[in-house]
Amino acid sequence: MNLNFIRKPKKLALKNLKQEQKKHRNKNREILIICMILIMAITFFSGVSVGKAIYNSNIKNNTQIAKPVLEVEKGSEIIITEDNKKGEYTFIVKNYNQAEEISQVDLTYYIEILESDLNNSIQYQLYKDNEPLELKENRTEKMTFHKDLKEEQQYTLKVTYDNSKNTIEDIMQDIQIKVHSEQLKI
């Protein structure tokens, strides 16, 4: 059994060709319309929306910054001479001011004594509440003031002049005391 499926080609006339092209166009339009309807239906039921929005908002914020307070209450100046070889300078370091505002942050501080080369003719010692403080490279160890707690520390710098090592005319300078402070991390 031998099956032969050979079709005979259609004879196309100009009239038939135009009808075939119309059928193809109509078929393509139908497919395009069906696809468009499907896409619109999927978009509508899926909740997807396409749009553009511009927002303009004004944000106002009112915050307060914690206020660090560290004040040094100075004593009266002392003068060392050939006749007056000893002197005491007293000062107070406190974490509140004259308006009674207390520091709102923890503070560390140290005291530094600045002087030029004195050739050991002037000796000085720093005291905190009549207890001697050790000075390393003319600096004290770091000390702390705690926030919201009113504190003050009294310091006394005792200065002594030794005229056997130098003459007073050679020493015409000031000894300065600086208090360096730093806010502790919150």
C-alpha positions, 0 to 999 in steps of 0.5 A, spaced: 500 500 500 502 506 497 499 512 499 501 518 496 499 525 499 500 530 494 496 536 493 495 540 487 497 547 488 491 552 487 490 556 482 491 563 484 487 568 480 488 576 482 481 575 484 483 570 489 489 573 491 486 579 494 481 575 498 486 571 501 490 577 503 484 580 506 483 573 510 490 574 513 489 581 515 482 580 518 486 574 522 491 578 524 487 584 526 483 579 530 489 576 534 491 583 535 485 585 538 484 579 542 492 580 545 490 587 547 484 585 550 488 580 554 493 585 556 488 590 559 484 585 563 491 582 566 493 589 568 486 591 570 485 585 575 492 584 577 492 591 581 498 594 577 497 601 576 502 606 572 502 613 574 507 619 576 506 622 582 510 628 585 510 629 593 512 636 596 512 636 604 515 640 609 518 637 615 519 642 621 523 639 627 525 642 633 530 639 637 535 641 643 542 640 644 545 638 650 549 643 653 556 642 656 558 647 662 565 647 664 567 654 668 574 656 671 573 661 677 580 664 677 583 667 683 587 673 684 594 673 681 601 672 684 607 675 683 614 672 685 620 676 687 626 676 691 623 678 697 616 674 696 619 667 694 613 663 695 606 664 693 599 660 692 594 661 686 587 658 688 582 656 682 576 652 682 573 648 676 566 647 676 560 644 671 555 649 672 555 657 671 553 663 674 546 662 672 546 655 676 545 651 669 548 645 670 552 641 665 547 636 661 553 631 659 559 628 662 565 631 661 572 629 662 578 634 663 585 635 665 589 641 667 596 643 664 601 648 666 604 652 661 611 654 662 618 656 658 624 653 660 625 655 668 632 651 669 629 648 675 629 655 679 621 655 680 618 649 683 611 648 683 606 643 686 598 642 684 593 640 690 586 638 689 582 639 696 589 639 699 591 633 696 598 633 692 596 631 684 602 628 680 603 631 674 606 628 668 609 632 662 606 638 666 599 635 666 594 632 671 590 625 669 583 626 666 578 627 671 570 627 670 564 631 672 558 627 671 551 630 668 546 633 672 550 633 678 552 640 681 560 639 682 566 643 683 573 642 685 578 647 688 585 647 686 591 650 689 598 651 685 604 652 690 610 656 687 616 656 690 622 660 687 629 658 689 634 664 688 640 659 688 639 656 681 638 663 678 637 670 679 630 673 679 632 678 673 633 672 668 626 670 669 621 675 667 615 670 664 608 668 666 606 661 668 599 659 665 594 654 667 590 651 662 584 647 663 582 642 657 575 639 657 572 634 652 565 631 652 564 624 653 560 620 648 553 618 650 
